[in-house]
Amino acid sequence: MRLMVVVLFLFSTSPLMADKLRVGTFAVDASPPVGSPLAYDPTVGIQLPLSCRGIVIVGAGEPIVLCAIDWIGISSGGHQVFRERLGEAAGTTAARVAVHTLHQHDAPRCDFSADELLQAQGLGGTGFDTAHARDVLRRASLAVTDAVSNAVPVTHVGLGEGTVEKVASNRRILGPDGKVLHTRYTATANPKIRAFPAGTIDPQLKLLSFWNEDEPVAVLTWYATHPQSYYRTGLANPDFPGMARNARQDETGVPHIHFNGAGGNIGAGKWNDGSPENRQILADRVADGMRKAWENVDLEPVSAEDVDWQVESVVLPVADHLDEEQLLATVQNSEADNATRWYAAKNLVWLRRCKVRDPIDISCLSVGRARVLHMPGELFVEYQLAAQQVRPDLFVAMAAYGDYAPGYIGTEVAYGQGGYETSERASRVAPEVEHVLMEAVRSLLKN
């Protein structure tokens, strides 16, 4: 028996093994301490733990890291630092790291750049608990290093889809003039607004699983919708998508990483009046879509040669309404409330990034016939549907809510339709953004 252990150890650490495709998983608690800021309120407790979780793909060139966090958004310097640190922990570059939030609202945000601006005004820590964010990053980095060390061989991938019933609905209800007549938020009390058709959505939940022969190693899923059932409770929680993910992980015993798709203009408003009991109902419906996708999986052999990572760096066109002088004046205005100064700092950071042409990385993971696009901001679902049409011969999934700095990203036509999502309050990019992003998507999907 001892000889067998030695032989196995030598094989597992041999140069030949180093070239094999392997996948490791990581997960750490990302729940904030009581008293620290959530997106809109101080934390009064933890209803359900938040998580920072993901996978590391090893053996296909430099390691690739995919990370999903139960926070509302990570912007600018926050997003860059997360990618850099997780990359260092995995022994790779930031360009091969994708970090996305699920966009829950009873959850923290992170933007180290905006916080630095406010520190000069004596307002450090106004938008989020910086010490907590850095601690999550520290622990996640350690977990990523462990994931690389403990990565297991992968021989197959499983691709599946499942229809999610009665969760997604389009938030933008157009009137006869082609303008937004109603915004159907994720909790819509008005039954007349709920009664409008679901509109343009993507009802399909996508699933990609990694296998070591007949043993599942990790499951990744993508579904496009705002994740709120109700919020402003002060109780941190991952809301219904996180609950669905957790339930499926408990049921299957397989690490499960879930990403929000292009859900900027999608929510549960048609099916949700904001009643607390709807949270579990929506979670069960998403979990059922996950189950159907899992049961529909087709296993396909995979090797390191079948895995690729491509990046298109793009400079997004900044919205005309952002004015550097006005934003700086707001940041420095001691009579303005702290929330107003926080948003001004965040917008100022973004505007300055655009002025110096600081690019955003759009990346694509290829695994066999699967393509996974990693996108910024609160992206409209039309981008996800368009990407699928670019390559209908492939399995195309999309994660949005990467770099949160641009805010909502509508289609070009949407900016002339009015509505909240494309308003000056919500969107920090110009209508030409559609052309820029779709050019990158087409380029990444051409192979």
Secondary structure, 3 states (H helix, E strand, C coil): CHHHHHHHHHHHCCHHHHCCCEEEEEEEECCCCCCCECCCCECCEECCCCEEEEEEEECCCCCEEEEEECCCEECHHHHHHHHHHHHHHHCCCHHHEEEEECCCCCCCEECHHHHHHHHCCCCCCCCCCHHHHHHHHHHHHHHHHHHHHCCEECCEEEEEEEECCCCCEECEEECCCCCEEEECCCCCCCHHHHCCCCCCCCCEEEEEEEEECCEEEEEEEEECCCCCCCCCCCEECCHHHHHHHHHHHHHHCCCEEEEECCCCCEECCCCCCCCCCHHHHHHHHHHHHHHHHHHCCEEEECCHHHEEEEEEEECCCECCCCCHHHHHHHHHCCCCCHHHHHHHHHHHHHHHHHHCCCCEEEEEEEECCEEEEECCCEECHHHHHHHHHHCCCCEEEEECCCECCCEEECCCHHHHCCCCCCCCCCECECCCHHHHHHHHHHHHCCC
